[in-house]
């Protein structure tokens, strides 16, 4: 009987929905509603928010990779110049 209560609590926690909200002006809400089209405004905002966050994370990863590639290029060029200067 006690185990059922714990299991019920776990299931309730899995089904929990958290709310993230912000206040917008009437004009802003009208714009959001127009941009959402057939979607509910909350669903549309959630989709846009996650796409923006994930895109920024991807962009940050790309900047990191580019920085590493440029550093590797610099090392290889320095090595090449050192070898070329030593062969004279």
Secondary structure, 3 states (H helix, E strand, C coil): CHHHHHHHHHHHHHCCCCCCCCCCCHHHHHHHHHHHCCCCHHHHHHHHHHHHHHHHHHHHHHHHHHHHHHHHHHHHHHHHHHHHHHCC
